[in-house]
Amino acid sequence: MEAYQKFIRSAKKAWQVPAVIVLKRFVRYEHIKFSCSRKNILLRDDNQCQYCGCFFEVSYLTLDHVIPRSRGGINSWRNLVAACRDCNQKKGCKLPWEANMFPLQRPVAPDKVFFVQKYSKRISEEMKRYT
């Protein structure tokens, strides 16, 4: 339906690179799971310490278990938050109410729309008419 001004060339032919295509058939794939990794937790929390609210470089942030592993906490979307080194050390292996430190946002597993928005590049001019 739409094409970029770029071309794919072979020895004898050239084709415009498609920008918008029409699907005759769509296969729904609902089994996408996003791993609970350091990169994805920091992306979800937007590089913000969930205890003091400050924004930091990725290298200064750690992952904190809301319920510490020593108290039965697990590595999951609902138990991991981004925390700066100082807050993580201050909280230690205490429960949130023991340390009086509660995450700013309730830790939840983000949906796939969140990841599409975070990982997608900017929308091209050709595509804007269709969004």
N, C-alpha and C positions, 0 to 999 in steps of 0.2 A: 504494500500500500504506500509506503514511504521509503525513501532511500537517502543515505548520506551522500555527500559529494565525493566520497572516496571510492576507489575502484580496486577490485581484485583482478589481477592480470595473469594471463597465461601467455604462451608464446604467440597464439593466434587470436585470442579473444579477451574481452574485458567485461566484467560485471560490476554493477554498482552494489555497494554493501547495503543490505537491507536494514532499515531502522525500525520499521513497524511491519509485522507480518500478520496474516490471518490464519488462525488454526481451524482446520476442518474438523478436528477431533481433539478433545482435551482429556488427558488421563490424570485424574486427581490422585495425588500422592500425599497422604496425611501422616505418614509414619516418620516425619522428620523430628529427630530429637537433638537438642543442642546440649553438648557436654557441659558439665559443671566444672569448668576449668578456670584457672586464675585469670586468663585473658577475658573470658566471658563474664566473670563476676565483676571485674573492674569496669568492663563496658556497661554492664547493667547499672552499676553504681556511679557511673560517669566520673571515675577517678576522684571521687569525693569520699573523705573519711566519714563513715556513718556514725561516728561518735562526736567528733568536734565540728564537723560540717565544712572543713577546709578542703580545698582542692590541691592535689599534689601530683608530681610526676609519677609515672608508673613505678619507677625504681624505688621510690620512697614509701610506697603503699605495700601493705601486707594483707593477707587474708586472716580474718578473725572468725573463730567458731563462736557463735552466740552462746550456745551451750557447749562448753569446752569438751574436748575429746576425753579428758580425764574424768569427766562427769557423764560420759555416755553419749556425747554429741557425735554426729557423723558428718561426713563431707556431702552436703546436699545444698541445693539452691535455697532451701528454707533455713539453713543453719550457718551459711557463710556470708560474710559482708566484708567490704573493703574497709581497712582501718590504717591510719598512719602508724608509724613505728611507736611513737610516744603513747598513743591511746591503746594500742595493742598491749604494750608492756604494762601500762597502768591497770588495764582490766585483768591481765594475767589469766589465771585459770578460775576466775570467779564467775558466778552466774550474773546476768545483767542486774538483778535487784540487789545482789550482794555488793557489787561495785558501784551501784547507782549510775550505770552507764547503759543506756538503751539506744539501739539503732534509730537513726532519724526516719528511715523508711522500713516497713516490714519486709524482710527478705522473702521474695517469691521467685518462682521460675518464670522468666519472661516468655511471652508467646512468640510465635514465628514472625509475626508482623514487626515486632520490635527489632529482631535481627535483620530483617529485610531493610528496614529503614536505616539502621546503623551501618550495615555493610554495603548498601547500594551506593553507587556513584551518583553524581547529579544527573537529573533527567535532561536528555537532549531536547533541543528545540523541536525536532521532528516528532518526538514522542509526547510532548506537552499537550498537543491537541487531543490525545486519546486518553489522558489520565483524568 
